[in-house]
Amino acid sequence: MSKTDKETLKPCPFCGSNEVQLYVCPNEVKTAYVVQCIDCGVSSAYMHSRKDAIEMWNRRNENEKI
């Protein structure tokens, strides 16, 4: 994960931890990307691009509280 990815990822929406990481998961068909909280283990859905995985993780309800 690049420093830029780490800086753009929001804290975990469940435990509030800043220890989140973007993982690259290559497979036979297509590479997938997923963001996971190191502390509580929650993860995003697998996405087809780095950008989509980060956007999925950072998507929050306007009224959401951590």
N, CA, C and O atoms as a CHARMM CRD file, in Angstrom:
* protein
*
  264
    1    1 MET  N      0.86100  -1.17600   0.00000 PROA 1      0.00000
    2    1 MET  CA     0.00000   0.00000   0.00000 PROA 1      0.00000
    3    1 MET  C      0.89500   1.22200   0.00000 PROA 1      0.00000
    4    1 MET  O      1.88100   1.27600   0.73400 PROA 1      0.00000
    5    2 SER  N      0.55900   2.18400  -0.80500 PROA 2      0.00000
    6    2 SER  CA     1.34900   3.40900  -0.86700 PROA 2      0.00000
    7    2 SER  C      0.97400   4.35500   0.26200 PROA 2      0.00000
    8    2 SER  O     -0.09400   4.23600   0.86400 PROA 2      0.00000
    9    3 LYS  N      1.86700   5.29500   0.53800 PROA 3      0.00000
   10    3 LYS  CA     1.58900   6.30100   1.56800 PROA 3      0.00000
   11    3 LYS  C      0.32900   7.07600   1.20500 PROA 3      0.00000
   12    3 LYS  O     -0.45600   7.43100   2.08400 PROA 3      0.00000
   13    4 THR  N      0.13200   7.33900  -0.07000 PROA 4      0.00000
   14    4 THR  CA    -1.04700   8.06900  -0.52900 PROA 4      0.00000
   15    4 THR  C     -2.32300   7.30600  -0.17600 PROA 4      0.00000
   16    4 THR  O     -3.28900   7.91300   0.28600 PROA 4      0.00000
   17    5 ASP  N     -2.34400   5.97800  -0.38600 PROA 5      0.00000
   18    5 ASP  CA    -3.51000   5.17000  -0.03000 PROA 5      0.00000
   19    5 ASP  C     -3.78800   5.28000   1.46100 PROA 5      0.00000
   20    5 ASP  O     -4.93700   5.47800   1.85900 PROA 5      0.00000
   21    6 LYS  N     -2.76800   5.15600   2.28600 PROA 6      0.00000
   22    6 LYS  CA    -2.93100   5.21800   3.74200 PROA 6      0.00000
   23    6 LYS  C     -3.51100   6.56000   4.15900 PROA 6      0.00000
   24    6 LYS  O     -4.35200   6.62300   5.05600 PROA 6      0.00000
   25    7 GLU  N     -3.07000   7.62600   3.51800 PROA 7      0.00000
   26    7 GLU  CA    -3.55100   8.96300   3.85100 PROA 7      0.00000
   27    7 GLU  C     -4.99200   9.17900   3.40800 PROA 7      0.00000
   28    7 GLU  O     -5.69500   9.99600   4.00400 PROA 7      0.00000
   29    8 THR  N     -5.45300   8.46700   2.37300 PROA 8      0.00000
   30    8 THR  CA    -6.79700   8.69700   1.85700 PROA 8      0.00000
   31    8 THR  C     -7.84900   7.79000   2.48500 PROA 8      0.00000
   32    8 THR  O     -9.04400   8.04300   2.33000 PROA 8      0.00000
   33    9 LEU  N     -7.43300   6.74400   3.19000 PROA 9      0.00000
   34    9 LEU  CA    -8.39200   5.83300   3.81500 PROA 9      0.00000
   35    9 LEU  C     -8.91000   6.41600   5.12400 PROA 9      0.00000
   36    9 LEU  O     -8.13800   6.84800   5.98000 PROA 9      0.00000
   37   10 LYS  N    -10.23300   6.41800   5.26100 PROA 10     0.00000
   38   10 LYS  CA   -10.84400   6.88900   6.50600 PROA 10     0.00000
   39   10 LYS  C    -10.67600   5.82000   7.58700 PROA 10     0.00000
   40   10 LYS  O    -10.41400   4.65800   7.27700 PROA 10     0.00000
   41   11 PRO  N    -10.82600   6.21100   8.85800 PROA 11     0.00000
   42   11 PRO  CA   -10.76600   5.22000   9.93900 PROA 11     0.00000
   43   11 PRO  C    -11.87200   4.17600   9.78600 PROA 11     0.00000
   44   11 PRO  O    -12.84100   4.38000   9.05500 PROA 11     0.00000
   45   12 CYS  N    -11.71100   3.07400  10.47900 PROA 12     0.00000
   46   12 CYS  CA   -12.70700   2.00100  10.45900 PROA 12     0.00000
   47   12 CYS  C    -14.05900   2.53200  10.93500 PROA 12     0.00000
   48   12 CYS  O    -14.12800   3.18700  11.97500 PROA 12     0.00000
   49   13 PRO  N    -15.13100   2.26100  10.19300 PROA 13     0.00000
   50   13 PRO  CA   -16.45100   2.75300  10.59800 PROA 13     0.00000
   51   13 PRO  C    -17.03100   1.99900  11.80200 PROA 13     0.00000
   52   13 PRO  O    -18.03200   2.43000  12.37300 PROA 13     0.00000
   53   14 PHE  N    -16.42000   0.89500  12.18700 PROA 14     0.00000
   54   14 PHE  CA   -16.93500   0.10200  13.30800 PROA 14     0.00000
   55   14 PHE  C    -16.17300   0.34200  14.60300 PROA 14     0.00000
   56   14 PHE  O    -16.78800   0.54900  15.64900 PROA 14     0.00000
   57   15 CYS  N    -14.83200   0.31700  14.54900 PROA 15     0.00000
   58   15 CYS  CA   -14.06400   0.47200  15.78700 PROA 15     0.00000
   59   15 CYS  C    -13.32700   1.80400  15.87000 PROA 15     0.00000
   60   15 CYS  O    -12.80900   2.15700  16.92900 PROA 15     0.00000
   61   16 GLY  N    -13.27300   2.55700  14.75200 PROA 16     0.00000
   62   16 GLY  CA   -12.62600   3.86500  14.75500 PROA 16     0.00000
   63   16 GLY  C    -11.12400   3.83600  14.57000 PROA 16     0.00000
   64   16 GLY  O    -10.47800   4.88300  14.58700 PROA 16     0.00000
   65   17 SER  N    -10.55800   2.65200  14.39300 PROA 17     0.00000
   66   17 SER  CA    -9.11000   2.51100  14.24400 PROA 17     0.00000
   67   17 SER  C     -8.61400   3.14400  12.94500 PROA 17     0.00000
   68   17 SER  O     -9.30200   3.12100  11.92500 PROA 17     0.00000
   69   18 ASN  N     -7.41800   3.70400  13.00200 PROA 18     0.00000
   70   18 ASN  CA    -6.74900   4.21200  11.80600 PROA 18     0.00000
   71   18 ASN  C     -5.88400   3.13800  11.15700 PROA 18     0.00000
   72   18 ASN  O     -5.27200   3.37400  10.11500 PROA 18     0.00000
   73   19 GLU  N     -5.83300   1.96600  11.76800 PROA 19     0.00000
   74   19 GLU  CA    -5.02100   0.86700  11.24500 PROA 19     0.00000
   75   19 GLU  C     -5.81000   0.09800  10.19200 PROA 19     0.00000
   76   19 GLU  O     -6.27700  -1.01500  10.43300 PROA 19     0.00000
   77   20 VAL  N     -5.94900   0.71000   9.02900 PROA 20     0.00000
   78   20 VAL  CA    -6.65000   0.08800   7.90700 PROA 20     0.00000
   79   20 VAL  C     -5.67800  -0.05300   6.75100 PROA 20     0.00000
   80   20 VAL  O     -4.76600   0.75900   6.59400 PROA 20     0.00000
   81   21 GLN  N     -5.87500  -1.07900   5.94700 PROA 21     0.00000
   82   21 GLN  CA    -4.93800  -1.35000   4.87600 PROA 21     0.00000
   83   21 GLN  C     -5.66100  -1.79700   3.61600 PROA 21     0.00000
   84   21 GLN  O     -6.68100  -2.48500   3.66900 PROA 21     0.00000
   85   22 LEU  N     -5.10800  -1.38900   2.48700 PROA 22     0.00000
   86   22 LEU  CA    -5.60300  -1.82100   1.18100 PROA 22     0.00000
   87   22 LEU  C     -4.79600  -3.03800   0.75300 PROA 22     0.00000
   88   22 LEU  O     -3.56700  -2.98700   0.70500 PROA 22     0.00000
   89   23 TYR  N     -5.48300  -4.12700   0.44500 PROA 23     0.00000
   90   23 TYR  CA    -4.82000  -5.34700  -0.00100 PROA 23     0.00000
   91   23 TYR  C     -5.10200  -5.57200  -1.47900 PROA 23     0.00000
   92   23 TYR  O     -6.21000  -5.33500  -1.96000 PROA 23     0.00000
   93   24 VAL  N     -4.07700  -6.03400  -2.18900 PROA 24     0.00000
   94   24 VAL  CA    -4.19700  -6.40500  -3.59400 PROA 24     0.00000
   95   24 VAL  C     -4.26200  -7.92400  -3.62500 PROA 24     0.00000
   96   24 VAL  O     -3.38700  -8.59700  -3.08000 PROA 24     0.00000
   97   25 CYS  N     -5.29300  -8.46400  -4.25900 PROA 25     0.00000
   98   25 CYS  CA    -5.53000  -9.90600  -4.28200 PROA 25     0.00000
   99   25 CYS  C     -5.55200 -10.39900  -5.72400 PROA 25     0.00000
  100   25 CYS  O     -6.61800 -10.46700  -6.33700 PROA 25     0.00000
  101   26 PRO  N     -4.38400 -10.74500  -6.27400 PROA 26     0.00000
  102   26 PRO  CA    -4.36400 -11.23000  -7.65300 PROA 26     0.00000
  103   26 PRO  C     -4.94100 -12.64600  -7.72900 PROA 26     0.00000
  104   26 PRO  O     -4.76600 -13.45300  -6.81600 PROA 26     0.00000
  105   27 ASN  N     -5.62100 -12.92400  -8.82100 PROA 27     0.00000
  106   27 ASN  CA    -6.09500 -14.29100  -9.04900 PROA 27     0.00000
  107   27 ASN  C     -5.98300 -14.60700 -10.52900 PROA 27     0.00000
  108   27 ASN  O     -5.46500 -13.79700 -11.29900 PROA 27     0.00000
  109   28 GLU  N     -6.45900 -15.76900 -10.93300 PROA 28     0.00000
  110   28 GLU  CA    -6.30900 -16.21400 -12.31300 PROA 28     0.00000
  111   28 GLU  C     -7.08700 -15.37300 -13.31300 PROA 28     0.00000
  112   28 GLU  O     -6.68300 -15.25000 -14.46900 PROA 28     0.00000
  113   29 VAL  N     -8.19100 -14.79600 -12.88100 PROA 29     0.00000
  114   29 VAL  CA    -9.05800 -14.06100 -13.79600 PROA 29     0.00000
  115   29 VAL  C     -8.76300 -12.56700 -13.77300 PROA 29     0.00000
  116   29 VAL  O     -8.49300 -11.97200 -14.81600 PROA 29     0.00000
  117   30 LYS  N     -8.81100 -11.95800 -12.59400 PROA 30     0.00000
  118   30 LYS  CA    -8.62700 -10.51900 -12.48500 PROA 30     0.00000
  119   30 LYS  C     -8.19200 -10.17100 -11.06900 PROA 30     0.00000
  120   30 LYS  O     -8.58900 -10.83600 -10.11200 PROA 30     0.00000
  121   31 THR  N     -7.38500  -9.14200 -10.93700 PROA 31     0.00000
  122   31 THR  CA    -6.94100  -8.68800  -9.62600 PROA 31     0.00000
  123   31 THR  C     -8.08600  -7.99900  -8.89800 PROA 31     0.00000
  124   31 THR  O     -8.84200  -7.23300  -9.49400 PROA 31     0.00000
  125   32 ALA  N     -8.20500  -8.27500  -7.61500 PROA 32     0.00000
  126   32 ALA  CA    -9.22400  -7.63600  -6.77900 PROA 32     0.00000
  127   32 ALA  C     -8.52800  -6.83100  -5.68400 PROA 32     0.00000
  128   32 ALA  O     -7.37900  -7.09800  -5.33000 PROA 32     0.00000
  129   33 TYR  N     -9.24100  -5.85100  -5.16000 PROA 33     0.00000
  130   33 TYR  CA    -8.72000  -4.97500  -4.10800 PROA 33     0.00000
  131   33 TYR  C     -9.72800  -4.94300  -2.97400 PROA 33     0.00000
  132   33 TYR  O    -10.93600  -4.90900  -3.20600 PROA 33     0.00000
  133   34 VAL  N     -9.22500  -4.95400  -1.74200 PROA 34     0.00000
  134   34 VAL  CA   -10.08800  -4.93600  -0.56600 PROA 34     0.00000
  135   34 VAL  C     -9.40400  -4.12500   0.53100 PROA 34     0.00000
  136   34 VAL  O     -8.18200  -4.17500   0.67700 PROA 34     0.00000
  137   35 VAL  N    -10.19200  -3.38200   1.29600 PROA 35     0.00000
  138   35 VAL  CA    -9.67200  -2.63200   2.43400 PROA 35     0.00000
  139   35 VAL  C    -10.11800  -3.36000   3.69000 PROA 35     0.00000
  140   35 VAL  O    -11.27300  -3.77100   3.80500 PROA 35     0.00000
  141   36 GLN  N     -9.18500  -3.51600   4.63800 PROA 36     0.00000
  142   36 GLN  CA    -9.50900  -4.21500   5.87800 PROA 36     0.00000
  143   36 GLN  C     -8.94000  -3.47600   7.08000 PROA 36     0.00000
  144   36 GLN  O     -7.85100  -2.90600   7.01800 PROA 36     0.00000
  145   37 CYS  N     -9.69200  -3.49500   8.17000 PROA 37     0.00000
  146   37 CYS  CA    -9.24100  -2.93600   9.44500 PROA 37     0.00000
  147   37 CYS  C     -8.34600  -3.96800  10.11600 PROA 37     0.00000
  148   37 CYS  O     -8.75100  -5.11500  10.30400 PROA 37     0.00000
  149   38 ILE  N     -7.14200  -3.57000  10.47300 PROA 38     0.00000
  150   38 ILE  CA    -6.20000  -4.46900  11.12800 PROA 38     0.00000
  151   38 ILE  C     -6.68800  -4.82800  12.53700 PROA 38     0.00000
  152   38 ILE  O     -6.47100  -5.94800  12.99900 PROA 38     0.00000
  153   39 ASP  N     -7.34100  -3.88900  13.21500 PROA 39     0.00000
  154   39 ASP  CA    -7.74000  -4.10200  14.60700 PROA 39     0.00000
  155   39 ASP  C     -8.96700  -4.99600  14.77300 PROA 39     0.00000
  156   39 ASP  O     -8.92400  -5.94500  15.55700 PROA 39     0.00000
  157   40 CYS  N    -10.05700  -4.72000  14.05900 PROA 40     0.00000
  158   40 CYS  CA   -11.28300  -5.50700  14.27500 PROA 40     0.00000
  159   40 CYS  C    -11.56900  -6.50300  13.15000 PROA 40     0.00000
  160   40 CYS  O    -12.43300  -7.36700  13.30100 PROA 40     0.00000
  161   41 GLY  N    -10.85600  -6.39600  12.02500 PROA 41     0.00000
  162   41 GLY  CA   -10.99000  -7.37500  10.95400 PROA 41     0.00000
  163   41 GLY  C    -12.07800  -7.12100   9.93200 PROA 41     0.00000
  164   41 GLY  O    -12.18900  -7.86600   8.95900 PROA 41     0.00000
  165   42 VAL  N    -12.88900  -6.08200  10.12900 PROA 42     0.00000
  166   42 VAL  CA   -13.94000  -5.79500   9.16100 PROA 42     0.00000
  167   42 VAL  C    -13.29200  -5.40900   7.82500 PROA 42     0.00000
  168   42 VAL  O    -12.22500  -4.79500   7.79800 PROA 42     0.00000
  169   43 SER  N    -13.94900  -5.77600   6.72500 PROA 43     0.00000
  170   43 SER  CA   -13.39100  -5.44500   5.41600 PROA 43     0.00000
  171   43 SER  C    -14.47900  -4.98200   4.46200 PROA 43     0.00000
  172   43 SER  O    -15.66900  -5.22300   4.66800 PROA 43     0.00000
  173   44 SER  N    -14.03100  -4.31400   3.41700 PROA 44     0.00000
  174   44 SER  CA   -14.93800  -3.87400   2.36000 PROA 44     0.00000
  175   44 SER  C    -15.21700  -5.05600   1.44400 PROA 44     0.00000
  176   44 SER  O    -14.66500  -6.14100   1.62200 PROA 44     0.00000
  177   45 ALA  N    -16.06800  -4.83400   0.47700 PROA 45     0.00000
  178   45 ALA  CA   -16.27300  -5.82100  -0.57600 PROA 45     0.00000
  179   45 ALA  C    -15.03400  -5.82300  -1.47000 PROA 45     0.00000
  180   45 ALA  O    -14.28500  -4.84600  -1.50200 PROA 45     0.00000
  181   46 TYR  N    -14.82300  -6.91100  -2.18900 PROA 46     0.00000
  182   46 TYR  CA   -13.73300  -6.96100  -3.15600 PROA 46     0.00000
  183   46 TYR  C    -14.13500  -6.13000  -4.36300 PROA 46     0.00000
  184   46 TYR  O    -15.24600  -6.25800  -4.87800 PROA 46     0.00000
  185   47 MET  N    -13.22400  -5.27900  -4.80600 PROA 47     0.00000
  186   47 MET  CA   -13.49700  -4.38600  -5.92100 PROA 47     0.00000
  187   47 MET  C    -12.48400  -4.64100  -7.03900 PROA 47     0.00000
  188   47 MET  O    -11.43600  -5.24700  -6.81200 PROA 47     0.00000
  189   48 HSD  N    -12.80800  -4.17300  -8.24300 PROA 48     0.00000
  190   48 HSD  CA   -11.95000  -4.41200  -9.40000 PROA 48     0.00000
  191   48 HSD  C    -10.85400  -3.37600  -9.58300 PROA 48     0.00000
  192   48 HSD  O     -9.98700  -3.54300 -10.44000 PROA 48     0.00000
  193   49 SER  N    -10.87700  -2.30600  -8.79300 PROA 49     0.00000
  194   49 SER  CA    -9.81000  -1.30500  -8.90300 PROA 49     0.00000
  195   49 SER  C     -9.46300  -0.75700  -7.52600 PROA 49     0.00000
  196   49 SER  O    -10.28600  -0.76400  -6.61100 PROA 49     0.00000
  197   50 ARG  N     -8.24200  -0.28800  -7.40000 PROA 50     0.00000
  198   50 ARG  CA    -7.76200   0.34300  -6.16800 PROA 50     0.00000
  199   50 ARG  C     -8.66200   1.51800  -5.80300 PROA 50     0.00000
  200   50 ARG  O     -9.06600   1.67400  -4.65100 PROA 50     0.00000
  201   51 LYS  N     -8.96800   2.34000  -6.80300 PROA 51     0.00000
  202   51 LYS  CA    -9.79900   3.52700  -6.59600 PROA 51     0.00000
  203   51 LYS  C    -11.18400   3.14500  -6.06100 PROA 51     0.00000
  204   51 LYS  O    -11.68000   3.76300  -5.11900 PROA 51     0.00000
  205   52 ASP  N    -11.80500   2.12500  -6.66400 PROA 52     0.00000
  206   52 ASP  CA   -13.14100   1.70000  -6.22500 PROA 52     0.00000
  207   52 ASP  C    -13.12000   1.14200  -4.80100 PROA 52     0.00000
  208   52 ASP  O    -14.05200   1.37800  -4.03100 PROA 52     0.00000
  209   53 ALA  N    -12.07100   0.40900  -4.44700 PROA 53     0.00000
  210   53 ALA  CA   -11.96600  -0.14600  -3.09300 PROA 53     0.00000
  211   53 ALA  C    -11.85500   0.96900  -2.06100 PROA 53     0.00000
  212   53 ALA  O    -12.49000   0.90800  -1.00900 PROA 53     0.00000
  213   54 ILE  N    -11.05500   1.98100  -2.35500 PROA 54     0.00000
  214   54 ILE  CA   -10.89300   3.11400  -1.44000 PROA 54     0.00000
  215   54 ILE  C    -12.20100   3.88700  -1.32600 PROA 54     0.00000
  216   54 ILE  O    -12.60900   4.26100  -0.22600 PROA 54     0.00000
  217   55 GLU  N    -12.86100   4.13000  -2.46100 PROA 55     0.00000
  218   55 GLU  CA   -14.13800   4.85200  -2.43300 PROA 55     0.00000
  219   55 GLU  C    -15.20000   4.07400  -1.65600 PROA 55     0.00000
  220   55 GLU  O    -15.97800   4.67200  -0.91400 PROA 55     0.00000
  221   56 MET  N    -15.24200   2.75200  -1.81600 PROA 56     0.00000
  222   56 MET  CA   -16.20500   1.91900  -1.09100 PROA 56     0.00000
  223   56 MET  C    -15.95300   2.02000   0.41600 PROA 56     0.00000
  224   56 MET  O    -16.89000   2.18500   1.19600 PROA 56     0.00000
  225   57 TRP  N    -14.69000   1.92000   0.81800 PROA 57     0.00000
  226   57 TRP  CA   -14.34700   1.99100   2.23900 PROA 57     0.00000
  227   57 TRP  C    -14.69400   3.35900   2.82600 PROA 57     0.00000
  228   57 TRP  O    -15.18900   3.45400   3.94900 PROA 57     0.00000
  229   58 ASN  N    -14.43600   4.39700   2.07000 PROA 58     0.00000
  230   58 ASN  CA   -14.63200   5.76000   2.57800 PROA 58     0.00000
  231   58 ASN  C    -16.08200   6.22900   2.52300 PROA 58     0.00000
  232   58 ASN  O    -16.41300   7.26900   3.09200 PROA 58     0.00000
  233   59 ARG  N    -16.94700   5.48300   1.84900 PROA 59     0.00000
  234   59 ARG  CA   -18.35000   5.87800   1.73700 PROA 59     0.00000
  235   59 ARG  C    -19.00500   5.79300   3.10900 PROA 59     0.00000
  236   59 ARG  O    -18.96100   4.75400   3.76700 PROA 59     0.00000
  237   60 ARG  N    -19.61200   6.89700   3.53000 PROA 60     0.00000
  238   60 ARG  CA   -20.23200   6.95500   4.85300 PROA 60     0.00000
  239   60 ARG  C    -21.60000   7.61500   4.76300 PROA 60     0.00000
  240   60 ARG  O    -21.83000   8.47300   3.91100 PROA 60     0.00000
  241   61 ASN  N    -22.48900   7.21800   5.62800 PROA 61     0.00000
  242   61 ASN  CA   -23.77300   7.87200   5.79300 PROA 61     0.00000
  243   61 ASN  C    -23.50300   9.25900   6.38000 PROA 61     0.00000
  244   61 ASN  O    -22.62500   9.39700   7.23100 PROA 61     0.00000
  245   62 GLU  N    -24.22400  10.26800   5.95200 PROA 62     0.00000
  246   62 GLU  CA   -24.00500  11.63400   6.44400 PROA 62     0.00000
  247   62 GLU  C    -24.10200  11.73300   7.95900 PROA 62     0.00000
  248   62 GLU  O    -23.39900  12.54000   8.56800 PROA 62     0.00000
  249   63 ASN  N    -24.95800  10.92900   8.57700 PROA 63     0.00000
  250   63 ASN  CA   -25.17700  10.99400  10.02100 PROA 63     0.00000
  251   63 ASN  C    -24.34000   9.98800  10.80200 PROA 63     0.00000
  252   63 ASN  O    -24.49900   9.85200  12.01500 PROA 63     0.00000
  253   64 GLU  N    -23.45200   9.28900  10.11000 PROA 64     0.00000
  254   64 GLU  CA   -22.68600   8.24200  10.76200 PROA 64     0.00000
  255   64 GLU  C    -21.73700   8.79400  11.81300 PROA 64     0.00000
  256   64 GLU  O    -21.09100   9.82300  11.61300 PROA 64     0.00000
  257   65 LYS  N    -21.66900   8.10200  12.91600 PROA 65     0.00000
  258   65 LYS  CA   -20.72200   8.43900  13.97400 PROA 65     0.00000
  259   65 LYS  C    -19.82700   7.23900  14.19200 PROA 65     0.00000
  260   65 LYS  O    -20.27600   6.09400  14.14000 PROA 65     0.00000
  261   66 ILE  N    -18.57900   7.50500  14.43200 PROA 66     0.00000
  262   66 ILE  CA   -17.63400   6.41700  14.71500 PROA 66     0.00000
  263   66 ILE  C    -17.54800   6.24600  16.21700 PROA 66     0.00000
  264   66 ILE  O    -16.81200   5.38600  16.69900 PROA 66     0.00000
